């Protein structure tokens, strides 16, 4: 089948990846049906052969000179290096070979060269960053002056748009090396050893002589054919046979998508495939947007989002009251796992110091158990972060689709450092999955032609969305005399509301007014607004919408009210609930046959901000088997009928 995607006007090709599973295979030479375990064994033999050659290439060329040659893009004769990594390595004469006596075809060597070339090309950025930091080493590594920050950003390629946390982490790494060795390192290759080789088969570096993939008669199925060894150390080409593996395509892959050769990995005794496909999608535009979704980040309220519309006369109005994605329970579980992981790491390090390399020590078995437990906790944290990132990104994109928005403006917090908020808050901020959420958001938004643009975060929560005057922040709407940060009040136009609601309005209005300054980053291909212009910022305000109230003029006689002496509400307290279904119904809406309320009735799901509860939060989702969704709450969109702005012009509530 052809590998070129047919495109219509206004469409572009999009390449994505979906997970798949190889459950069985058929050896075409013998006709033997290979079960999942046998197939995983044979794929694992091929992975070992590729990993051995890749590790040899990385160890031989993990130095500054070879990486610079590969990054220069030209060989010794001045000819331009090919874009494929394996072809570039062959042009430079960097070859790989299996162990003596082992026979592999050229495509297996090509996969090893492709994987090693990608790793060496990726090391160029780390080498340039380390060289820039070493060349502008500050007087105090713990705290750079503004002049020192300017110098290091000029020395690092793309340093003006580089997050400060990346430069700070590289500085700490160099300082730790200098403290340990009592001298400064020469480059990144002295501080870091050659990276470990990933255990996978990059079939994309091969051609039809090693692997092919075609769609089957059914749209949801495909057939992957590849050559696999019949023994761990194949001695001749007769020890390689073709294996046909049927694949059930996952639902995200459309029926019209063009399939590419996947990447195979052996995990838990199963062969997992990263199925790559290309399909046409609508092009995303940098400018010309009239409806935008603004997204603001929070600590407990992970996302706050709302839509805004730019009218022909330049006015910007909010569409509805917006919504919030709260994941306090998920984040609480994440922090509990983090504390458990820190405790296990500390205990394992203590065991390691006591063992001192003695494998026969009586604590060696306990150290092995701790190592396995650390790996399990790390996997749980990774799975939880991945589920949270997909859920939050899916919610944000659904909000944009519902509102009819063509762009999502996200607050850019890459340069934010968690400092000055206490040990607990600093750790929680530094370990949030904002980067993963933005990546997932771009992936999902590209399917429907919605652009995702990052905007500067300066003063988005500090200034009023209606008049740009600095806000006064208080604890809560019912505690206006208590200093805090959650509730915002404007001293000029008297607007007041949740701090995050005002922030997403500022982000959406800033993005709409600065959309002409949207650029595409050459390195990552993402859209970004890097600077804020003062003349455009003055127009980035939300115009309050006038809500029409129902006419309550009298049109007829007043309805006669009954003169019954019994009031509508009881004046005497209701009796306590009986232990059984018999007896008088107690006050309230609880059924008489239920002795306790359901779990959902105890959850805090109010939309309006209230005072901080005094009792400690005890999430019970995992303990009771409810899992992830008990602690991830999202408010539904309300774009159709904008709710009246009851908070503007209220003045003080005290």
ZADRENFI-853494 format. One record per residue (C-alpha): residue number from 1; x, y, z. Coordinates in nm, 3 decimals. Each point is the difference from the previous one (the first is absolute). Example, Ala and Ser with C-alpha at 12.3 -4.5 7.8 and 13.67 -1.06 7.14 Angstrom:
REC   seq      east     north        up
REC     1     1.230    -0.450     0.780
REC     2     0.137     0.344    -0.066
//
This chain:
REC   seq      east     north        up
REC     1     0.000     0.000     0.000
REC     2     0.114     0.360    -0.058
REC     3     0.156     0.192     0.284
REC     4    -0.115     0.344    -0.122
REC     5    -0.314     0.146     0.155
REC     6    -0.247     0.150    -0.252
REC     7    -0.083     0.355     0.108
REC     8    -0.283     0.236    -0.090
REC     9    -0.004     0.378     0.011
REC    10     0.052     0.128     0.352
REC    11     0.135    -0.330     0.131
REC    12     0.339    -0.115     0.118
REC    13     0.148    -0.339     0.083
REC    14     0.025    -0.089     0.365
REC    15     0.214    -0.287     0.130
REC    16    -0.100    -0.155     0.330
REC    17     0.060    -0.317     0.196
REC    18    -0.232    -0.248     0.171
REC    19     0.082    -0.300     0.220
REC    20    -0.052    -0.350    -0.134
REC    21     0.070    -0.359     0.105
REC    22     0.137    -0.298    -0.190
REC    23    -0.183    -0.300     0.139
REC    24     0.114    -0.272    -0.238
REC    25     0.195    -0.068    -0.317
REC    26     0.044    -0.260    -0.271
REC    27     0.341    -0.125    -0.112
REC    28    -0.032     0.010    -0.378
REC    29     0.280    -0.255    -0.054
REC    30    -0.142    -0.278     0.218
REC    31    -0.363     0.115     0.031
REC    32     0.028    -0.022     0.380
REC    33    -0.234     0.214     0.207
REC    34     0.206     0.199     0.249
REC    35    -0.168     0.079     0.333
REC    36     0.056     0.330     0.176
REC    37     0.285    -0.132     0.217
REC    38     0.191    -0.148    -0.294
REC    39    -0.051     0.314    -0.207
REC    40     0.127     0.217     0.287
REC    41     0.305    -0.225     0.033
REC    42     0.093     0.030    -0.366
REC    43    -0.056     0.377    -0.006
REC    44     0.212     0.021     0.316
REC    45     0.288    -0.178    -0.174
REC    46    -0.009     0.257    -0.280
REC    47    -0.014     0.282     0.257
REC    48     0.309    -0.133     0.175
REC    49     0.194    -0.007    -0.327
REC    50    -0.098     0.360    -0.080
REC    51     0.068     0.126     0.353
REC    52     0.347    -0.153     0.004
REC    53     0.104     0.180    -0.319
REC    54    -0.165     0.327     0.112
REC    55     0.185    -0.004     0.331
REC    56     0.329    -0.052    -0.183
REC    57    -0.064     0.297    -0.229
REC    58    -0.092     0.230     0.290
REC    59     0.305    -0.101     0.203
REC    60     0.232     0.061    -0.295
REC    61    -0.137     0.342    -0.100
REC    62    -0.118     0.149     0.332
REC    63     0.241     0.295    -0.014
REC    64    -0.014     0.364    -0.096
REC    65     0.191    -0.034    -0.328
REC    66    -0.222    -0.268    -0.155
REC    67    -0.323     0.164     0.117
REC    68     0.110     0.332    -0.150
REC    69     0.080    -0.168    -0.330
REC    70    -0.344    -0.161    -0.012
REC    71    -0.170     0.327     0.100
REC    72     0.186     0.201    -0.264
REC    73    -0.203    -0.169    -0.274
REC    74     0.297    -0.053    -0.234
REC    75     0.257    -0.274    -0.044
REC    76     0.376     0.034    -0.046
REC    77    -0.043     0.081    -0.368
REC    78    -0.249     0.280     0.067
REC    79    -0.300    -0.196    -0.127
REC    80    -0.330     0.037     0.183
REC    81    -0.087    -0.289     0.230
REC    82    -0.331    -0.181    -0.062
REC    83    -0.294     0.062     0.232
REC    84    -0.029    -0.369     0.089
REC    85     0.229    -0.071     0.293
REC    86     0.116    -0.341    -0.129
REC    87     0.096     0.147    -0.336
REC    88     0.190     0.285     0.170
REC    89     0.197    -0.246     0.214
REC    90     0.090    -0.208    -0.304
REC    91     0.115     0.312    -0.187
REC    92     0.232     0.075     0.294
REC    93     0.127    -0.358     0.007
REC    94    -0.143    -0.084     0.343
REC    95    -0.085    -0.365    -0.045
REC    96    -0.124    -0.267     0.238
REC    97     0.036    -0.376    -0.004
REC    98    -0.144    -0.283     0.212
REC    99     0.205    -0.237     0.210
REC   100     0.234    -0.241    -0.172
REC   101    -0.182    -0.293    -0.151
REC   102    -0.341     0.171     0.000
REC   103    -0.156     0.066    -0.341
REC   104    -0.251     0.283    -0.045
REC   105    -0.125     0.173    -0.313
REC   106     0.071     0.361    -0.088
REC   107    -0.340     0.122     0.122
REC   108     0.075    -0.109     0.357
REC   109     0.322     0.204    -0.010
REC   110    -0.200     0.287    -0.146
REC   111    -0.238     0.001     0.298
REC   112     0.295     0.016     0.241
REC   113     0.153     0.290    -0.192
REC   114    -0.332     0.185    -0.012
REC   115    -0.051    -0.028     0.375
REC   116     0.358     0.102     0.083
REC   117    -0.011     0.291    -0.246
REC   118    -0.316     0.140     0.156
REC   119     0.155    -0.011     0.347
REC   120     0.321     0.170    -0.117
REC   121    -0.191     0.271    -0.183
REC   122    -0.211     0.067     0.309
REC   123     0.318     0.040     0.207
REC   124     0.095     0.312    -0.197
REC   125    -0.249     0.219     0.186
REC   126     0.123    -0.122     0.340
REC   127     0.361     0.059    -0.101
REC   128    -0.073     0.357    -0.117
REC   129    -0.197     0.075     0.316
REC   130     0.279    -0.128     0.225
REC   131     0.263     0.193    -0.195
REC   132    -0.202     0.320     0.031
REC   133    -0.044    -0.041     0.376
REC   134     0.370    -0.081     0.049
REC   135     0.106     0.298    -0.210
REC   136    -0.207     0.243     0.209
REC   137     0.044    -0.157     0.344
REC   138    -0.152     0.232     0.266
REC   139     0.169     0.124     0.315
REC   140    -0.271    -0.162     0.213
REC   141    -0.143    -0.312    -0.172
REC   142    -0.298    -0.001     0.236
REC   143    -0.114     0.347    -0.106
REC   144     0.081     0.171    -0.327
REC   145    -0.021     0.374    -0.040
REC   146    -0.209     0.149    -0.285
REC   147     0.318     0.078    -0.194
REC   148     0.118    -0.360     0.040
REC   149    -0.337    -0.127    -0.122
REC   150     0.031     0.216    -0.312
REC   151     0.349    -0.132    -0.071
REC   152    -0.093    -0.366     0.034
REC   153    -0.306     0.042    -0.220
REC   154     0.213     0.161    -0.269
REC   155     0.253    -0.285     0.018
REC   156    -0.259    -0.279    -0.025
REC   157    -0.168    -0.061    -0.340
REC   158    -0.361     0.111     0.030
REC   159     0.063     0.117     0.355
REC   160    -0.250     0.285    -0.016
REC   161    -0.292    -0.241    -0.019
REC   162     0.160    -0.270     0.217
REC   163    -0.160    -0.063     0.340
REC   164     0.212     0.125     0.287
REC   165    -0.056    -0.326     0.186
REC   166     0.197    -0.188    -0.271
REC   167     0.299     0.231     0.041
REC   168    -0.025    -0.022     0.379
REC   169    -0.010    -0.381     0.000
REC   170     0.305    -0.019    -0.229
REC   171     0.180     0.243     0.232
REC   172    -0.073    -0.222     0.301
REC   173     0.132    -0.303    -0.191
REC   174     0.327     0.178    -0.078
REC   175     0.032     0.125     0.359
REC   176    -0.047    -0.354     0.132
REC   177     0.272    -0.128    -0.234
REC   178     0.238     0.276     0.110
REC   179    -0.067    -0.075     0.367
REC   180     0.063    -0.372    -0.049
REC   181     0.312     0.026    -0.217
REC   182     0.130     0.340     0.122
REC   183     0.019     0.131    -0.357
REC   184    -0.231     0.117    -0.276
REC   185    -0.100    -0.244    -0.277
REC   186     0.112     0.054    -0.357
REC   187    -0.330    -0.094    -0.168
REC   188    -0.318    -0.197     0.049
REC   189     0.165    -0.325    -0.114
REC   190     0.225     0.008     0.306
REC   191    -0.295     0.045     0.236
REC   192    -0.230    -0.254    -0.160
REC   193     0.079    -0.348    -0.122
REC   194    -0.139    -0.135    -0.326
REC   195    -0.376    -0.045     0.039
REC   196    -0.152    -0.342     0.033
REC   197    -0.132    -0.159    -0.315
REC   198    -0.377    -0.022    -0.030
REC   199    -0.121    -0.357    -0.056
REC   200    -0.201     0.039    -0.318
REC   201    -0.002    -0.068    -0.374
REC   202    -0.023     0.312    -0.218
REC   203    -0.161    -0.160    -0.303
REC   204    -0.036     0.346    -0.154
REC   205     0.370    -0.018    -0.086
REC   206    -0.057    -0.308    -0.217
REC   207    -0.157    -0.071    -0.335
REC   208    -0.204    -0.280    -0.153
REC   209     0.289    -0.246     0.024
REC   210    -0.034    -0.005     0.381
REC   211    -0.359     0.098     0.080
REC   212    -0.327     0.095    -0.174
REC   213    -0.342     0.105     0.126
REC   214    -0.323    -0.007    -0.196
REC   215    -0.367     0.036     0.082
REC   216    -0.207    -0.317     0.005
REC   217    -0.342    -0.048    -0.156
REC   218    -0.161     0.147     0.311
REC   219     0.063     0.372     0.064
REC   220     0.086    -0.063     0.364
REC   221     0.269    -0.261    -0.065
REC   222     0.351     0.001    -0.151
REC   223     0.273    -0.253    -0.073
REC   224     0.362     0.056     0.105
REC   225     0.268    -0.221    -0.159
REC   226     0.356     0.009     0.129
REC   227     0.310    -0.218     0.016
REC   228     0.082    -0.141     0.345
REC   229     0.280    -0.232     0.117
REC   230    -0.076    -0.357     0.098
REC   231     0.280    -0.006     0.260
REC   232     0.169     0.263     0.219
REC   233     0.329    -0.024    -0.195
REC   234    -0.088    -0.058    -0.367
REC   235     0.292    -0.153    -0.184
REC   236    -0.128     0.036    -0.356
REC   237    -0.283     0.157    -0.195
REC   238    -0.191    -0.330     0.031
REC   239    -0.051     0.086     0.366
REC   240    -0.220     0.295    -0.106
REC   241    -0.359    -0.063    -0.111
REC   242    -0.297     0.215    -0.097
REC   243    -0.273     0.028     0.264
REC   244    -0.349     0.136    -0.081
REC   245    -0.168     0.175     0.295
REC   246    -0.365     0.110    -0.023
REC   247    -0.070     0.326     0.184
REC   248    -0.331     0.136     0.119
REC   249     0.016     0.375    -0.057
REC   250    -0.113     0.217     0.293
REC   251    -0.303     0.229    -0.046
REC   252     0.202     0.327    -0.028
REC   253     0.139    -0.112    -0.339
REC   254    -0.248     0.106    -0.271
REC   255    -0.087    -0.234    -0.284
REC   256     0.154     0.235    -0.258
REC   257     0.332     0.043     0.185
REC   258     0.329    -0.108    -0.158
REC   259     0.189    -0.247     0.218
REC   260     0.376     0.015     0.056
REC   261     0.238    -0.258     0.142
REC   262    -0.035    -0.009     0.379
REC   263     0.248    -0.015     0.288
REC   264    -0.002    -0.328     0.196
REC   265     0.070    -0.039     0.372
REC   266    -0.010    -0.307     0.224
REC   267    -0.170     0.085     0.330
REC   268    -0.125    -0.251     0.254
REC   269     0.027    -0.295    -0.235
REC   270    -0.205     0.176    -0.271
REC   271     0.098     0.170    -0.323
REC   272    -0.136     0.354    -0.005
REC   273     0.000     0.205    -0.318
REC   274    -0.002     0.378    -0.038
REC   275    -0.215     0.021    -0.314
REC   276     0.082     0.311    -0.201
REC   277    -0.254     0.132    -0.250
REC   278    -0.065     0.312    -0.207
REC   279    -0.339     0.150    -0.083
REC   280    -0.131     0.335    -0.130
REC   281    -0.120     0.264     0.246
REC   282    -0.106     0.362    -0.029
REC   283     0.280     0.256     0.006
REC   284     0.043     0.209     0.312
REC   285     0.026     0.375    -0.048
REC   286     0.224     0.241     0.190
REC   287    -0.229     0.301    -0.047
REC   288    -0.360     0.081    -0.087
REC   289    -0.156    -0.140     0.318
REC   290    -0.319     0.148     0.144
REC   291    -0.086    -0.257     0.269
REC   292     0.276    -0.121     0.231
REC   293     0.025    -0.217     0.309
REC   294     0.222     0.128     0.280
REC   295     0.156    -0.255     0.235
REC   296     0.154     0.089     0.335
REC   297     0.199    -0.229     0.230
REC   298    -0.064    -0.042     0.370
REC   299     0.127    -0.200     0.295
REC   300    -0.309    -0.189     0.119
REC   301    -0.223     0.116    -0.286
REC   302     0.223    -0.141    -0.271
REC   303    -0.168     0.175    -0.293
REC   304    -0.234     0.298    -0.025
REC   305    -0.129     0.066    -0.350
REC   306    -0.252     0.219    -0.176
REC   307    -0.079     0.136    -0.346
REC   308     0.012     0.360    -0.121
REC   309    -0.115     0.159    -0.325
REC   310     0.156     0.291    -0.189
REC   311    -0.261     0.212    -0.179
REC   312     0.045     0.201    -0.319
REC   313     0.036     0.325     0.194
REC   314     0.288    -0.145     0.208
REC   315    -0.204    -0.070     0.313
REC   316     0.069    -0.327     0.184
REC   317    -0.276    -0.165     0.199
REC   318    -0.002    -0.316     0.207
REC   319    -0.222    -0.288    -0.107
REC   320    -0.147    -0.145     0.316
REC   321     0.154    -0.039     0.342
REC   322     0.269    -0.251    -0.099
REC   323     0.082    -0.324     0.175
REC   324     0.257    -0.166     0.224
REC   325     0.178    -0.334    -0.002
REC   326     0.078    -0.092     0.359
REC   327     0.225    -0.293     0.081
REC   328     0.076     0.054     0.367
REC   329    -0.051    -0.366     0.085
REC   330     0.224    -0.121    -0.284
REC   331     0.273     0.248     0.093
REC   332    -0.028    -0.101     0.366
REC   333     0.058    -0.364    -0.095
REC   334     0.290     0.106    -0.219
REC   335     0.164     0.180     0.292
REC   336    -0.053    -0.299     0.229
REC   337     0.177    -0.219    -0.255
REC   338     0.277     0.257    -0.026
REC   339     0.056    -0.004     0.376
REC   340    -0.001    -0.380    -0.004
REC   341     0.253     0.001    -0.283
REC   342     0.228     0.241     0.186
REC   343    -0.016    -0.221     0.310
REC   344     0.084    -0.311    -0.203
REC   345     0.289     0.173    -0.175
REC   346     0.146     0.118     0.331
REC   347    -0.027    -0.349     0.146
REC   348     0.153    -0.162    -0.309
REC   349     0.291     0.245     0.005
REC   350     0.062    -0.082     0.366
REC   351     0.001    -0.371    -0.081
REC   352     0.242     0.064    -0.286
REC   353     0.242     0.179     0.231
REC   354    -0.013    -0.289     0.246
REC   355     0.047    -0.267    -0.267
REC   356     0.298     0.178    -0.166
REC   357    -0.006    -0.222    -0.307
REC   358    -0.007    -0.327     0.196
REC   359    -0.253    -0.222    -0.177
REC   360     0.010    -0.252     0.285
REC   361    -0.108     0.254     0.261
REC   362    -0.311    -0.089     0.197
REC   363    -0.166     0.326    -0.110
REC   364     0.049    -0.074    -0.371
REC   365    -0.335    -0.180    -0.026
REC   366    -0.177     0.289     0.172
REC   367     0.165     0.247    -0.236
REC   368    -0.129    -0.199    -0.298
REC   369    -0.353     0.010     0.144
REC   370     0.024     0.376     0.048
REC   371     0.120     0.043    -0.358
REC   372    -0.300    -0.191    -0.134
REC   373    -0.236     0.203     0.219
REC   374     0.155     0.326    -0.125
REC   375    -0.058    -0.110    -0.358
REC   376    -0.363    -0.088     0.074
REC   377    -0.066     0.336     0.168
REC   378     0.164     0.182    -0.290
REC   379    -0.223    -0.187    -0.247
REC   380    -0.308     0.093     0.202
REC   381     0.101     0.366     0.001
REC   382     0.063    -0.005    -0.374
REC   383    -0.335    -0.163    -0.075
REC   384    -0.182     0.246     0.225
REC   385     0.168     0.300    -0.164
REC   386    -0.076    -0.137    -0.345
REC   387    -0.368    -0.055     0.081
REC   388    -0.028     0.346     0.153
REC   389     0.165     0.165    -0.302
REC   390    -0.230    -0.172    -0.249
REC   391    -0.313     0.077     0.205
REC   392     0.086     0.369     0.042
REC   393     0.097     0.043    -0.368
REC   394    -0.315    -0.175    -0.119
REC   395    -0.214     0.226     0.220
REC   396     0.167     0.319    -0.128
REC   397    -0.037    -0.099    -0.365
REC   398    -0.364    -0.095     0.055
REC   399    -0.060     0.345     0.148
REC   400     0.146     0.160    -0.314
REC   401    -0.208    -0.220    -0.230
REC   402    -0.319     0.078     0.189
REC   403     0.066     0.373    -0.004
REC   404     0.085     0.000    -0.370
REC   405     0.351     0.130     0.065
REC   406     0.270    -0.025    -0.265
REC   407     0.294     0.060     0.234
REC   408     0.097    -0.087     0.357
REC   409     0.221     0.249     0.181
REC   410     0.198    -0.163     0.280
REC   411     0.195     0.181     0.266
REC   412     0.372    -0.055    -0.052
REC   413     0.155    -0.101     0.333
REC   414     0.317    -0.165    -0.128
REC   415     0.219     0.263     0.166
REC   416    -0.185    -0.016     0.333
REC   417     0.211    -0.121     0.292
REC   418    -0.162    -0.131     0.318
REC   419     0.166     0.222     0.257
REC   420    -0.105     0.193     0.308
REC   421    -0.324    -0.189     0.070
REC   422     0.120    -0.250     0.256
REC   423     0.140    -0.348    -0.037
REC   424    -0.332    -0.173    -0.061
REC   425    -0.138     0.249    -0.255
REC   426     0.332     0.023    -0.182
REC   427     0.011    -0.376    -0.045
REC   428    -0.362    -0.020    -0.114
REC   429     0.050     0.274    -0.257
REC   430     0.323    -0.143    -0.137
REC   431    -0.149    -0.348    -0.054
REC   432    -0.324     0.090    -0.176
REC   433    -0.050    -0.143    -0.347
REC   434    -0.058     0.326    -0.186
REC   435     0.238    -0.088    -0.282
REC   436    -0.170    -0.335    -0.059
REC   437    -0.343     0.164    -0.001
REC   438     0.104     0.254    -0.264
REC   439     0.151    -0.271    -0.221
REC   440    -0.315    -0.212     0.026
REC   441    -0.208     0.310    -0.065
REC   442     0.189     0.075    -0.322
REC   443    -0.040    -0.362    -0.108
REC   444    -0.377    -0.004     0.053
REC   445    -0.060     0.351    -0.134
REC   446     0.184    -0.075    -0.326
REC   447    -0.261    -0.264    -0.085
REC   448    -0.274     0.265    -0.021
REC   449     0.206     0.286    -0.143
REC   450     0.029     0.204     0.322
REC   451     0.326     0.185     0.060
REC   452     0.168     0.000     0.343
REC   453     0.203     0.314     0.071
REC   454     0.196     0.084     0.315
REC   455    -0.014     0.359     0.123
REC   456     0.213     0.179     0.261
REC   457    -0.127    -0.043     0.354
REC   458     0.101     0.345     0.126
REC   459    -0.273     0.168     0.212
REC   460    -0.278    -0.231    -0.117
REC   461    -0.111    -0.059     0.360
REC   462     0.106     0.338     0.133
REC   463    -0.203     0.241    -0.213
REC   464    -0.375     0.039    -0.041
REC   465    -0.137    -0.156    -0.321
REC   466    -0.232     0.298    -0.057
REC   467     0.219     0.303     0.076
REC   468     0.358    -0.136     0.048
REC   469     0.027     0.153     0.347
REC   470     0.196    -0.204     0.259
REC   471    -0.237    -0.220     0.199
REC   472    -0.033    -0.043     0.374
REC   473     0.009    -0.364     0.104
REC   474    -0.184    -0.141     0.295
REC   475    -0.053    -0.339     0.159
REC   476    -0.358    -0.061    -0.117
REC   477    -0.315     0.197    -0.086
REC   478    -0.132    -0.048     0.354
REC   479     0.333     0.101     0.157
REC   480     0.084     0.327    -0.172
REC   481     0.205     0.129     0.291
REC   482     0.234    -0.301     0.004
REC   483     0.305     0.025    -0.231
REC   484     0.025    -0.281    -0.253
REC   485     0.037    -0.071    -0.368
REC   486    -0.315    -0.182    -0.119
REC   487    -0.261     0.279    -0.022
REC   488     0.073     0.316    -0.200
REC   489    -0.161     0.343     0.031
REC   490     0.059     0.294    -0.234
REC   491     0.015     0.336     0.185
REC   492    -0.083     0.190    -0.320
REC   493    -0.289    -0.166    -0.186
REC   494    -0.112    -0.207     0.304
REC   495     0.031    -0.329    -0.191
REC   496     0.054    -0.295     0.226
REC   497     0.023    -0.370    -0.053
REC   498     0.220    -0.304     0.024
REC   499     0.362     0.077    -0.075
REC   500     0.021    -0.279    -0.258
REC   501    -0.316     0.121    -0.180
REC   502     0.152     0.340    -0.043
REC   503     0.325    -0.157    -0.121
REC   504    -0.154    -0.198    -0.286
REC   505    -0.181     0.313    -0.116
REC   506     0.330     0.188    -0.005
REC   507     0.171    -0.284    -0.190
REC   508    -0.274    -0.024    -0.264
REC   509    -0.018     0.375    -0.054
REC   510     0.380     0.031    -0.017
REC   511     0.021    -0.277    -0.257
REC   512    -0.274     0.150    -0.219
REC   513     0.158     0.346    -0.003
REC   514     0.355    -0.133    -0.055
REC   515    -0.084    -0.269    -0.257
REC   516     0.187     0.195    -0.269
REC   517     0.318    -0.058     0.207
REC   518    -0.044    -0.380    -0.004
REC   519     0.309    -0.178    -0.135
REC   520     0.087    -0.364    -0.057
REC   521     0.302    -0.126     0.186
REC   522     0.245    -0.158    -0.245
REC   523     0.139    -0.253     0.244
REC   524    -0.327    -0.141     0.137
REC   525    -0.253     0.112    -0.263
REC   526    -0.232     0.143     0.267
REC   527    -0.178     0.335    -0.016
REC   528     0.097     0.258     0.260
REC   529    -0.045     0.368     0.083
REC   530     0.331     0.104     0.153
REC   531    -0.046     0.367     0.088
REC   532    -0.280     0.230     0.115
REC   533    -0.043     0.337    -0.172
REC   534    -0.126     0.285     0.219
REC   535    -0.215     0.154    -0.275
REC   536    -0.176    -0.333    -0.057
REC   537    -0.027    -0.080     0.369
REC   538    -0.218     0.307     0.060
REC   539    -0.268    -0.157    -0.221
REC   540     0.025    -0.344     0.165
REC   541    -0.296     0.057     0.231
REC   542    -0.328    -0.183     0.043
REC   543    -0.306     0.216    -0.061
REC   544    -0.279    -0.085     0.246
REC   545    -0.314    -0.125    -0.172
REC   546    -0.328     0.159     0.097
REC   547    -0.239    -0.269     0.111
REC   548    -0.369     0.051    -0.072
REC   549    -0.225    -0.067     0.297
REC   550    -0.354    -0.131    -0.025
REC   551    -0.270     0.267     0.006
REC   552    -0.180    -0.037     0.332
REC   553    -0.269     0.264    -0.059
REC   554    -0.341    -0.090     0.136
REC   555    -0.232    -0.130    -0.273
REC   556    -0.287    -0.140     0.207
REC   557    -0.151    -0.036     0.345
REC   558     0.215    -0.123     0.283
REC   559    -0.035    -0.369     0.074
REC   560    -0.196    -0.064     0.317
REC   561     0.208    -0.161     0.271
REC   562    -0.150    -0.245     0.245
REC   563    -0.060     0.108     0.356
REC   564     0.096    -0.334     0.146
REC   565     0.161     0.031     0.341
REC   566     0.259    -0.270    -0.068
REC   567     0.328     0.148    -0.127
REC   568     0.180    -0.144    -0.302
REC   569     0.295    -0.107     0.216
REC   570    -0.014    -0.178     0.329
REC   571     0.054     0.208     0.308
REC   572     0.094    -0.302     0.206
REC   573     0.310    -0.211    -0.062
REC   574    -0.051    -0.320    -0.193
REC   575     0.036    -0.327     0.188
REC   576     0.312    -0.208    -0.040
REC   577    -0.003    -0.262    -0.272
REC   578    -0.127    -0.339     0.120
REC   579     0.224    -0.304    -0.039
REC   580    -0.245    -0.163    -0.239
REC   581    -0.223     0.110    -0.287
REC   582    -0.300     0.051     0.229
REC   583    -0.081     0.330     0.168
REC   584    -0.025     0.363    -0.101
REC   585     0.214     0.117    -0.291
REC   586     0.289     0.212     0.132
REC   587     0.072     0.348    -0.125
REC   588     0.196     0.029    -0.325
REC   589     0.020    -0.204    -0.318
REC   590     0.165    -0.316     0.132
REC   591    -0.200    -0.317    -0.045
REC   592    -0.125    -0.168     0.313
REC   593     0.130    -0.339    -0.106
REC   594     0.362     0.116    -0.031
REC   595     0.199     0.034     0.318
REC   596     0.292     0.183    -0.167
REC   597     0.043     0.228    -0.299
REC   598     0.182    -0.117    -0.313
REC   599     0.364     0.087    -0.046
REC   600    -0.073     0.262    -0.266
REC   601    -0.204     0.203     0.251
REC   602     0.308     0.053     0.216
REC   603     0.219     0.138    -0.275
REC   604     0.079     0.370    -0.024
REC   605    -0.114     0.096    -0.351
REC   606    -0.120     0.357     0.044
REC   607     0.081     0.232    -0.289
REC   608    -0.001     0.324     0.201
REC   609     0.313     0.058     0.206
REC   610    -0.049    -0.038     0.376
REC   611     0.221     0.018     0.302
REC   612     0.272    -0.259     0.043
REC   613    -0.136    -0.299     0.199
REC   614     0.153    -0.047     0.343
REC   615    -0.017    -0.379    -0.009
REC   616     0.270    -0.190    -0.185
REC   617    -0.079    -0.143    -0.342
REC   618    -0.021    -0.382     0.000
REC   619    -0.063    -0.131    -0.353
REC   620    -0.151    -0.347     0.001
REC   621    -0.030    -0.081    -0.368
REC   622     0.271    -0.260    -0.029
REC   623    -0.081    -0.161     0.333
REC   624    -0.362    -0.050    -0.098
REC   625     0.074    -0.111    -0.354
REC   626    -0.130     0.310    -0.179
REC   627     0.343     0.077    -0.145
REC   628     0.099     0.305    -0.201
REC   629    -0.331     0.167    -0.085
REC   630    -0.123     0.042     0.357
REC   631     0.262     0.271     0.050
REC   632    -0.006     0.173    -0.341
REC   633    -0.292     0.241    -0.032
REC   634    -0.081     0.226    -0.293
REC   635    -0.269     0.263    -0.030
REC   636    -0.216    -0.032    -0.314
REC   637     0.021     0.270    -0.269
REC   638    -0.263     0.274    -0.004
REC   639     0.060     0.184    -0.324
REC   640    -0.352     0.012    -0.146
REC   641    -0.162     0.239     0.248
REC   642     0.251     0.224     0.180
REC   643    -0.077     0.020     0.368
REC   644    -0.060     0.350     0.142
REC   645     0.306     0.167     0.156
REC   646    -0.130     0.026     0.354
REC   647     0.341     0.078     0.150
REC   648     0.078     0.324    -0.186
REC   649    -0.081     0.319     0.182
REC   650    -0.102    -0.170     0.323
REC   651     0.250     0.178     0.218
REC   652     0.099    -0.147     0.331
REC   653    -0.184    -0.303     0.131
REC   654     0.089     0.069     0.360
//
